Amino acid sequence: MRNLYIHVPFCDGKCDYCAFYSEPAPDGAMVRQWLDRILYQLEENAPRLKRTETVYFGGGTPSILPNDILKRLFAAVREVVPAAVEVSIEANPFTVTPEKAAVLTSFANRVTLGVQSFDPVLLDAVGRRKHAGPGPEEAVRNLRDAGLRNLGLDLMYALPGETPELWRHDLELALKLNPEHISAYSVTPEPGTPFAGRVAGSPEDDALSGAMWEQAGVLLGAAGLPRYEISNYARPGFESRHNSNVWHGQTYLGLGPAACSFDGADRWTQVSDLRAWLDGAPPEIDRIPRRARLGEILMMGLRTVRGWTRREFEVASGCGWDDFSTQLDELAERGLVTLAADAVAPTERGLAFWNDVAESLVFAP
């Protein structure tokens, strides 16, 4: 497995828009049970992880783990994954005290702070939970003081009541923190979330979201963080290696409840229930025909600005994209991709309407 993902399911409450699997931070006994099973699975999979390039701790809120638990987790991963060149962890700013920053940076060389917005009114509109502790500015300072050189910020846009002017202000405040990476996602009413229950989308909302997406590309690009994927921007050399690998069809192993894995042919997802996962519930296996899987791999790489070289796709898939030549020709005619003999990449329109690209390739006859 070329990449490792570890899901930390604990979070200090759930924001109204969140559809990721998480559990309220339980007592220490449950955290230790989760850690013990993760450590067991790391040891069990050690032979498959010796050449793993990236590690990603997601959640939930990984930084909510007690420092002693984080240290044990990091030590175990370091021993099993000696070749990792990028170690990423997600963090909520309120958790990043100087002590926590020192622990995080003792192993992770890339930290992403879930800021979402600097505007408290906009955060209220999506039910973002408030916490006592460091704000984004203080969290960034603590991480920099601890030696971090690869800082990411997560932002959301198209929040209820947000205007292009407010979005620009959020982007400007984020840039003042001098991050190496920014992820910017349009808030989405995910089925089953409290936010979806009180918000109904409209064509006007879609148009505003599209305008804010374009706005982010212009403003962040001018500030030295060009878009490299639909929702991600980075200074050159600071693109997320883990995510880029996954988008380009590389294998990955997911540990923890709700974590997903991919071996190049099959995908499997662990049960989204902490207690069932602790009891050894089997994963759900996603096994689809080879052609459909190749279309899926091809479309995922077309989320990125650089797209695919023919050689890269051949390595990831075991074959070329000739079976999709009809679909790619049609996408090129529609102005959604640029197509050459040895490369294919999305146009800006293709990034904006990526769902059309995906549908064409995944459901290709």
Contacts in CASP RR format, 6 or more apart in sequence:
PFRMAT RR
TARGET T0000
AUTHOR 0000-0000-0000
METHOD contacts of the structure
MODEL  1
MRNLYIHVPFCDGKCDYCAFYSEPAPDGAMVRQWLDRILYQLEENAPRLK
RTETVYFGGGTPSILPNDILKRLFAAVREVVPAAVEVSIEANPFTVTPEK
AAVLTSFANRVTLGVQSFDPVLLDAVGRRKHAGPGPEEAVRNLRDAGLRN
LGLDLMYALPGETPELWRHDLELALKLNPEHISAYSVTPEPGTPFAGRVA
GSPEDDALSGAMWEQAGVLLGAAGLPRYEISNYARPGFESRHNSNVWHGQ
TYLGLGPAACSFDGADRWTQVSDLRAWLDGAPPEIDRIPRRARLGEILMM
GLRTVRGWTRREFEVASGCGWDDFSTQLDELAERGLVTLAADAVAPTERG
LAFWNDVAESLVFAP
1 45 0 8 1.000
1 48 0 8 1.000
1 49 0 8 1.000
1 52 0 8 1.000
1 251 0 8 1.000
1 252 0 8 1.000
1 253 0 8 1.000
1 261 0 8 1.000
1 263 0 8 1.000
2 51 0 8 1.000
2 52 0 8 1.000
2 53 0 8 1.000
2 54 0 8 1.000
2 245 0 8 1.000
2 250 0 8 1.000
2 251 0 8 1.000
2 252 0 8 1.000
3 52 0 8 1.000
3 53 0 8 1.000
3 54 0 8 1.000
3 55 0 8 1.000
3 56 0 8 1.000
3 242 0 8 1.000
3 245 0 8 1.000
3 246 0 8 1.000
3 250 0 8 1.000
3 251 0 8 1.000
3 252 0 8 1.000
3 253 0 8 1.000
4 49 0 8 1.000
4 52 0 8 1.000
4 54 0 8 1.000
4 55 0 8 1.000
4 56 0 8 1.000
4 77 0 8 1.000
4 81 0 8 1.000
4 84 0 8 1.000
4 252 0 8 1.000
4 253 0 8 1.000
4 254 0 8 1.000
4 255 0 8 1.000
5 55 0 8 1.000
5 56 0 8 1.000
5 58 0 8 1.000
5 242 0 8 1.000
5 252 0 8 1.000
5 253 0 8 1.000
5 254 0 8 1.000
5 255 0 8 1.000
5 259 0 8 1.000
5 260 0 8 1.000
6 38 0 8 1.000
6 55 0 8 1.000
6 56 0 8 1.000
6 57 0 8 1.000
6 58 0 8 1.000
6 73 0 8 1.000
6 77 0 8 1.000
6 254 0 8 1.000
6 255 0 8 1.000
6 256 0 8 1.000
6 259 0 8 1.000
7 21 0 8 1.000
7 58 0 8 1.000
7 59 0 8 1.000
7 60 0 8 1.000
7 254 0 8 1.000
7 255 0 8 1.000
7 256 0 8 1.000
7 257 0 8 1.000
7 258 0 8 1.000
7 259 0 8 1.000
7 270 0 8 1.000
8 34 0 8 1.000
8 57 0 8 1.000
8 58 0 8 1.000
8 59 0 8 1.000
8 60 0 8 1.000
8 61 0 8 1.000
8 62 0 8 1.000
8 64 0 8 1.000
8 65 0 8 1.000
9 21 0 8 1.000
9 22 0 8 1.000
9 23 0 8 1.000
9 34 0 8 1.000
9 59 0 8 1.000
9 60 0 8 1.000
9 256 0 8 1.000
9 257 0 8 1.000
9 258 0 8 1.000
9 274 0 8 1.000
10 22 0 8 1.000
10 23 0 8 1.000
10 24 0 8 1.000
10 25 0 8 1.000
10 26 0 8 1.000
10 31 0 8 1.000
10 34 0 8 1.000
10 60 0 8 1.000
10 61 0 8 1.000
10 64 0 8 1.000
10 65 0 8 1.000
11 22 0 8 1.000
11 23 0 8 1.000
11 24 0 8 1.000
11 25 0 8 1.000
11 59 0 8 1.000
11 60 0 8 1.000
11 61 0 8 1.000
11 64 0 8 1.000
12 24 0 8 1.000
12 25 0 8 1.000
12 61 0 8 1.000
12 64 0 8 1.000
12 92 0 8 1.000
12 129 0 8 1.000
12 131 0 8 1.000
13 22 0 8 1.000
13 24 0 8 1.000
13 25 0 8 1.000
13 129 0 8 1.000
14 22 0 8 1.000
14 24 0 8 1.000
14 129 0 8 1.000
15 126 0 8 1.000
15 127 0 8 1.000
15 128 0 8 1.000
15 129 0 8 1.000
16 126 0 8 1.000
16 127 0 8 1.000
16 128 0 8 1.000
16 193 0 8 1.000
16 194 0 8 1.000
16 195 0 8 1.000
17 126 0 8 1.000
17 127 0 8 1.000
17 128 0 8 1.000
17 156 0 8 1.000
17 187 0 8 1.000
17 188 0 8 1.000
17 189 0 8 1.000
17 190 0 8 1.000
17 193 0 8 1.000
17 195 0 8 1.000
18 190 0 8 1.000
18 193 0 8 1.000
19 190 0 8 1.000
19 191 0 8 1.000
19 192 0 8 1.000
19 193 0 8 1.000
20 59 0 8 1.000
20 60 0 8 1.000
20 258 0 8 1.000
21 60 0 8 1.000
21 257 0 8 1.000
21 258 0 8 1.000
21 272 0 8 1.000
22 59 0 8 1.000
22 60 0 8 1.000
22 61 0 8 1.000
23 274 0 8 1.000
25 31 0 8 1.000
25 64 0 8 1.000
28 66 0 8 1.000
30 274 0 8 1.000
31 65 0 8 1.000
31 66 0 8 1.000
31 69 0 8 1.000
32 69 0 8 1.000
33 278 0 8 1.000
34 256 0 8 1.000
34 274 0 8 1.000
34 278 0 8 1.000
35 69 0 8 1.000
35 72 0 8 1.000
35 73 0 8 1.000
37 256 0 8 1.000
37 277 0 8 1.000
37 278 0 8 1.000
38 73 0 8 1.000
38 76 0 8 1.000
38 255 0 8 1.000
38 256 0 8 1.000
39 72 0 8 1.000
39 73 0 8 1.000
39 76 0 8 1.000
41 255 0 8 1.000
41 256 0 8 1.000
42 49 0 8 1.000
42 76 0 8 1.000
42 77 0 8 1.000
42 80 0 8 1.000
42 255 0 8 1.000
43 76 0 8 1.000
43 80 0 8 1.000
45 80 0 8 1.000
45 253 0 8 1.000
45 255 0 8 1.000
46 80 0 8 1.000
48 253 0 8 1.000
49 80 0 8 1.000
49 81 0 8 1.000
49 253 0 8 1.000
50 81 0 8 1.000
50 82 0 8 1.000
50 83 0 8 1.000
51 83 0 8 1.000
52 81 0 8 1.000
52 83 0 8 1.000
52 84 0 8 1.000
52 253 0 8 1.000
53 83 0 8 1.000
53 84 0 8 1.000
53 85 0 8 1.000
53 86 0 8 1.000
53 241 0 8 1.000
53 245 0 8 1.000
54 84 0 8 1.000
54 85 0 8 1.000
54 86 0 8 1.000
54 87 0 8 1.000
54 88 0 8 1.000
54 241 0 8 1.000
54 242 0 8 1.000
54 245 0 8 1.000
55 77 0 8 1.000
55 81 0 8 1.000
55 84 0 8 1.000
55 86 0 8 1.000
55 87 0 8 1.000
55 88 0 8 1.000
55 242 0 8 1.000
56 87 0 8 1.000
56 88 0 8 1.000
56 89 0 8 1.000
56 242 0 8 1.000
56 243 0 8 1.000
57 87 0 8 1.000
57 88 0 8 1.000
57 89 0 8 1.000
57 90 0 8 1.000
57 108 0 8 1.000
58 89 0 8 1.000
58 90 0 8 1.000
59 90 0 8 1.000
60 90 0 8 1.000
61 90 0 8 1.000
61 91 0 8 1.000
61 92 0 8 1.000
61 95 0 8 1.000
62 70 0 8 1.000
62 89 0 8 1.000
62 90 0 8 1.000
62 91 0 8 1.000
63 89 0 8 1.000
63 90 0 8 1.000
63 91 0 8 1.000
63 92 0 8 1.000
63 95 0 8 1.000
63 96 0 8 1.000
63 100 0 8 1.000
63 104 0 8 1.000
64 92 0 8 1.000
64 95 0 8 1.000
65 73 0 8 1.000
67 99 0 8 1.000
67 100 0 8 1.000
67 103 0 8 1.000
70 103 0 8 1.000
70 104 0 8 1.000
71 103 0 8 1.000
71 106 0 8 1.000
74 103 0 8 1.000
74 106 0 8 1.000
74 107 0 8 1.000
74 108 0 8 1.000
77 84 0 8 1.000
77 87 0 8 1.000
77 107 0 8 1.000
78 107 0 8 1.000
85 241 0 8 1.000
86 109 0 8 1.000
86 110 0 8 1.000
86 240 0 8 1.000
86 241 0 8 1.000
86 242 0 8 1.000
87 107 0 8 1.000
87 108 0 8 1.000
87 109 0 8 1.000
87 110 0 8 1.000
88 108 0 8 1.000
88 110 0 8 1.000
88 111 0 8 1.000
88 112 0 8 1.000
88 240 0 8 1.000
88 242 0 8 1.000
89 104 0 8 1.000
89 108 0 8 1.000
89 110 0 8 1.000
89 111 0 8 1.000
89 112 0 8 1.000
90 111 0 8 1.000
90 112 0 8 1.000
90 114 0 8 1.000
90 154 0 8 1.000
91 100 0 8 1.000
91 104 0 8 1.000
91 111 0 8 1.000
91 112 0 8 1.000
91 113 0 8 1.000
91 114 0 8 1.000
91 139 0 8 1.000
92 113 0 8 1.000
92 114 0 8 1.000
92 131 0 8 1.000
93 113 0 8 1.000
93 114 0 8 1.000
93 115 0 8 1.000
93 133 0 8 1.000
93 134 0 8 1.000
93 135 0 8 1.000
93 136 0 8 1.000
93 138 0 8 1.000
93 139 0 8 1.000
94 131 0 8 1.000
94 132 0 8 1.000
94 133 0 8 1.000
94 134 0 8 1.000
94 135 0 8 1.000
94 139 0 8 1.000
95 133 0 8 1.000
95 134 0 8 1.000
96 104 0 8 1.000
96 113 0 8 1.000
96 134 0 8 1.000
96 138 0 8 1.000
96 139 0 8 1.000
96 142 0 8 1.000
96 143 0 8 1.000
97 133 0 8 1.000
97 134 0 8 1.000
97 142 0 8 1.000
98 142 0 8 1.000
98 145 0 8 1.000
98 146 0 8 1.000
100 142 0 8 1.000
101 139 0 8 1.000
101 142 0 8 1.000
101 143 0 8 1.000
101 145 0 8 1.000
101 146 0 8 1.000
101 148 0 8 1.000
102 146 0 8 1.000
104 111 0 8 1.000
104 143 0 8 1.000
104 146 0 8 1.000
104 148 0 8 1.000
105 111 0 8 1.000
105 143 0 8 1.000
105 146 0 8 1.000
105 147 0 8 1.000
105 148 0 8 1.000
109 148 0 8 1.000
109 149 0 8 1.000
109 150 0 8 1.000
110 150 0 8 1.000
110 151 0 8 1.000
110 152 0 8 1.000
110 181 0 8 1.000
110 240 0 8 1.000
111 143 0 8 1.000
111 148 0 8 1.000
111 150 0 8 1.000
111 151 0 8 1.000
111 152 0 8 1.000
112 151 0 8 1.000
112 152 0 8 1.000
112 153 0 8 1.000
112 154 0 8 1.000
112 181 0 8 1.000
112 183 0 8 1.000
113 136 0 8 1.000
113 139 0 8 1.000
113 140 0 8 1.000
113 143 0 8 1.000
113 151 0 8 1.000
113 152 0 8 1.000
113 153 0 8 1.000
113 154 0 8 1.000
114 153 0 8 1.000
114 154 0 8 1.000
115 136 0 8 1.000
115 153 0 8 1.000
115 154 0 8 1.000
115 155 0 8 1.000
115 174 0 8 1.000
116 123 0 8 1.000
116 126 0 8 1.000
116 128 0 8 1.000
116 154 0 8 1.000
116 155 0 8 1.000
116 156 0 8 1.000
117 123 0 8 1.000
117 128 0 8 1.000
117 155 0 8 1.000
117 156 0 8 1.000
117 159 0 8 1.000
117 170 0 8 1.000
118 136 0 8 1.000
118 169 0 8 1.000
118 170 0 8 1.000
118 173 0 8 1.000
118 174 0 8 1.000
119 162 0 8 1.000
119 166 0 8 1.000
119 169 0 8 1.000
119 170 0 8 1.000
120 130 0 8 1.000
122 159 0 8 1.000
122 160 0 8 1.000
122 161 0 8 1.000
122 162 0 8 1.000
122 166 0 8 1.000
123 130 0 8 1.000
125 159 0 8 1.000
125 160 0 8 1.000
125 161 0 8 1.000
125 162 0 8 1.000
126 156 0 8 1.000
126 159 0 8 1.000
126 160 0 8 1.000
126 187 0 8 1.000
126 195 0 8 1.000
127 194 0 8 1.000
127 195 0 8 1.000
134 142 0 8 1.000
136 153 0 8 1.000
136 177 0 8 1.000
137 177 0 8 1.000
140 151 0 8 1.000
140 177 0 8 1.000
140 179 0 8 1.000
143 151 0 8 1.000
144 151 0 8 1.000
149 180 0 8 1.000
150 180 0 8 1.000
150 181 0 8 1.000
150 238 0 8 1.000
151 177 0 8 1.000
151 178 0 8 1.000
151 179 0 8 1.000
151 180 0 8 1.000
151 181 0 8 1.000
152 179 0 8 1.000
152 180 0 8 1.000
152 181 0 8 1.000
152 182 0 8 1.000
152 183 0 8 1.000
153 174 0 8 1.000
153 177 0 8 1.000
153 179 0 8 1.000
153 181 0 8 1.000
153 182 0 8 1.000
153 183 0 8 1.000
154 182 0 8 1.000
154 183 0 8 1.000
154 184 0 8 1.000
154 185 0 8 1.000
155 170 0 8 1.000
155 171 0 8 1.000
155 174 0 8 1.000
155 182 0 8 1.000
155 183 0 8 1.000
155 184 0 8 1.000
155 185 0 8 1.000
156 184 0 8 1.000
156 185 0 8 1.000
156 186 0 8 1.000
156 187 0 8 1.000
157 167 0 8 1.000
157 170 0 8 1.000
157 184 0 8 1.000
157 185 0 8 1.000
157 186 0 8 1.000
157 187 0 8 1.000
157 209 0 8 1.000
157 212 0 8 1.000
157 213 0 8 1.000
157 216 0 8 1.000
158 167 0 8 1.000
158 186 0 8 1.000
158 187 0 8 1.000
158 205 0 8 1.000
158 208 0 8 1.000
158 209 0 8 1.000
158 210 0 8 1.000
158 212 0 8 1.000
159 187 0 8 1.000
160 199 0 8 1.000
162 212 0 8 1.000
164 208 0 8 1.000
164 211 0 8 1.000
164 212 0 8 1.000
164 215 0 8 1.000
167 212 0 8 1.000
167 215 0 8 1.000
167 216 0 8 1.000
168 215 0 8 1.000
168 219 0 8 1.000
171 184 0 8 1.000
171 215 0 8 1.000
171 216 0 8 1.000
171 219 0 8 1.000
171 220 0 8 1.000
172 219 0 8 1.000
174 182 0 8 1.000
175 220 0 8 1.000
175 223 0 8 1.000
175 225 0 8 1.000
179 225 0 8 1.000
180 225 0 8 1.000
180 234 0 8 1.000
180 235 0 8 1.000
180 238 0 8 1.000
181 225 0 8 1.000
181 232 0 8 1.000
181 233 0 8 1.000
181 234 0 8 1.000
181 235 0 8 1.000
181 238 0 8 1.000
181 239 0 8 1.000
181 240 0 8 1.000
182 220 0 8 1.000
182 225 0 8 1.000
182 232 0 8 1.000
182 233 0 8 1.000
182 234 0 8 1.000
183 231 0 8 1.000
183 232 0 8 1.000
183 233 0 8 1.000
184 213 0 8 1.000
184 216 0 8 1.000
184 220 0 8 1.000
184 231 0 8 1.000
184 232 0 8 1.000
184 233 0 8 1.000
185 231 0 8 1.000
186 209 0 8 1.000
186 210 0 8 1.000
186 212 0 8 1.000
186 213 0 8 1.000
187 195 0 8 1.000
189 195 0 8 1.000
189 196 0 8 1.000
189 197 0 8 1.000
189 199 0 8 1.000
189 200 0 8 1.000
189 201 0 8 1.000
190 196 0 8 1.000
210 352 0 8 1.000
213 352 0 8 1.000
214 352 0 8 1.000
216 227 0 8 1.000
216 233 0 8 1.000
217 226 0 8 1.000
217 227 0 8 1.000
217 233 0 8 1.000
220 226 0 8 1.000
220 227 0 8 1.000
220 233 0 8 1.000
221 227 0 8 1.000
221 233 0 8 1.000
224 235 0 8 1.000
225 233 0 8 1.000
225 234 0 8 1.000
225 235 0 8 1.000
226 233 0 8 1.000
226 234 0 8 1.000
226 236 0 8 1.000
226 305 0 8 1.000
227 233 0 8 1.000
227 305 0 8 1.000
227 351 0 8 1.000
228 234 0 8 1.000
228 239 0 8 1.000
228 244 0 8 1.000
228 304 0 8 1.000
228 305 0 8 1.000
228 306 0 8 1.000
229 239 0 8 1.000
229 243 0 8 1.000
229 244 0 8 1.000
229 247 0 8 1.000
229 303 0 8 1.000
229 304 0 8 1.000
229 305 0 8 1.000
230 303 0 8 1.000
230 351 0 8 1.000
230 354 0 8 1.000
232 239 0 8 1.000
232 240 0 8 1.000
232 243 0 8 1.000
234 240 0 8 1.000
244 304 0 8 1.000
245 252 0 8 1.000
246 252 0 8 1.000
246 262 0 8 1.000
246 300 0 8 1.000
247 300 0 8 1.000
247 301 0 8 1.000
247 303 0 8 1.000
247 304 0 8 1.000
248 300 0 8 1.000
248 301 0 8 1.000
248 304 0 8 1.000
248 308 0 8 1.000
248 312 0 8 1.000
248 316 0 8 1.000
249 262 0 8 1.000
249 264 0 8 1.000
249 297 0 8 1.000
249 300 0 8 1.000
249 301 0 8 1.000
249 316 0 8 1.000
249 317 0 8 1.000
250 316 0 8 1.000
251 262 0 8 1.000
251 263 0 8 1.000
251 264 0 8 1.000
252 260 0 8 1.000
252 261 0 8 1.000
252 262 0 8 1.000
253 261 0 8 1.000
254 260 0 8 1.000
254 261 0 8 1.000
254 270 0 8 1.000
255 270 0 8 1.000
256 270 0 8 1.000
256 277 0 8 1.000
257 270 0 8 1.000
257 271 0 8 1.000
257 272 0 8 1.000
257 273 0 8 1.000
257 274 0 8 1.000
257 276 0 8 1.000
257 277 0 8 1.000
258 269 0 8 1.000
258 270 0 8 1.000
258 271 0 8 1.000
258 272 0 8 1.000
259 269 0 8 1.000
259 270 0 8 1.000
260 267 0 8 1.000
260 268 0 8 1.000
260 269 0 8 1.000
260 270 0 8 1.000
261 267 0 8 1.000
261 268 0 8 1.000
261 269 0 8 1.000
261 283 0 8 1.000
264 293 0 8 1.000
265 287 0 8 1.000
265 290 0 8 1.000
265 293 0 8 1.000
266 285 0 8 1.000
266 286 0 8 1.000
266 287 0 8 1.000
267 285 0 8 1.000
267 286 0 8 1.000
268 283 0 8 1.000
268 284 0 8 1.000
268 285 0 8 1.000
268 286 0 8 1.000
269 283 0 8 1.000
269 284 0 8 1.000
269 286 0 8 1.000
270 277 0 8 1.000
270 281 0 8 1.000
270 283 0 8 1.000
271 277 0 8 1.000
271 281 0 8 1.000
271 282 0 8 1.000
271 283 0 8 1.000
271 284 0 8 1.000
273 281 0 8 1.000
288 296 0 8 1.000
291 323 0 8 1.000
291 364 0 8 1.000
292 362 0 8 1.000
294 317 0 8 1.000
294 319 0 8 1.000
294 321 0 8 1.000
294 323 0 8 1.000
294 324 0 8 1.000
295 324 0 8 1.000
295 361 0 8 1.000
295 362 0 8 1.000
295 364 0 8 1.000
296 361 0 8 1.000
296 362 0 8 1.000
297 313 0 8 1.000
297 316 0 8 1.000
297 317 0 8 1.000
298 308 0 8 1.000
298 313 0 8 1.000
298 317 0 8 1.000
298 321 0 8 1.000
298 324 0 8 1.000
298 361 0 8 1.000
299 354 0 8 1.000
299 357 0 8 1.000
299 358 0 8 1.000
299 361 0 8 1.000
299 362 0 8 1.000
301 307 0 8 1.000
301 308 0 8 1.000
302 308 0 8 1.000
302 337 0 8 1.000
302 344 0 8 1.000
302 345 0 8 1.000
302 346 0 8 1.000
302 350 0 8 1.000
302 354 0 8 1.000
302 357 0 8 1.000
302 358 0 8 1.000
302 361 0 8 1.000
303 346 0 8 1.000
303 351 0 8 1.000
303 354 0 8 1.000
304 346 0 8 1.000
305 345 0 8 1.000
305 346 0 8 1.000
305 351 0 8 1.000
306 345 0 8 1.000
307 343 0 8 1.000
307 344 0 8 1.000
307 345 0 8 1.000
307 346 0 8 1.000
308 321 0 8 1.000
308 343 0 8 1.000
308 344 0 8 1.000
308 345 0 8 1.000
309 342 0 8 1.000
309 343 0 8 1.000
310 320 0 8 1.000
310 321 0 8 1.000
310 341 0 8 1.000
310 342 0 8 1.000
310 343 0 8 1.000
311 342 0 8 1.000
313 320 0 8 1.000
313 321 0 8 1.000
314 320 0 8 1.000
321 328 0 8 1.000
321 344 0 8 1.000
323 364 0 8 1.000
324 361 0 8 1.000
324 364 0 8 1.000
326 364 0 8 1.000
327 360 0 8 1.000
327 361 0 8 1.000
327 364 0 8 1.000
328 337 0 8 1.000
328 339 0 8 1.000
328 344 0 8 1.000
329 339 0 8 1.000
330 360 0 8 1.000
331 337 0 8 1.000
331 339 0 8 1.000
331 350 0 8 1.000
331 357 0 8 1.000
331 360 0 8 1.000
332 338 0 8 1.000
332 339 0 8 1.000
334 356 0 8 1.000
335 347 0 8 1.000
335 349 0 8 1.000
335 350 0 8 1.000
336 346 0 8 1.000
336 347 0 8 1.000
336 349 0 8 1.000
336 350 0 8 1.000
336 353 0 8 1.000
336 356 0 8 1.000
336 357 0 8 1.000
337 344 0 8 1.000
337 345 0 8 1.000
337 346 0 8 1.000
337 347 0 8 1.000
337 350 0 8 1.000
337 357 0 8 1.000
338 344 0 8 1.000
338 345 0 8 1.000
338 346 0 8 1.000
338 347 0 8 1.000
346 354 0 8 1.000
346 357 0 8 1.000
350 356 0 8 1.000
350 357 0 8 1.000
END
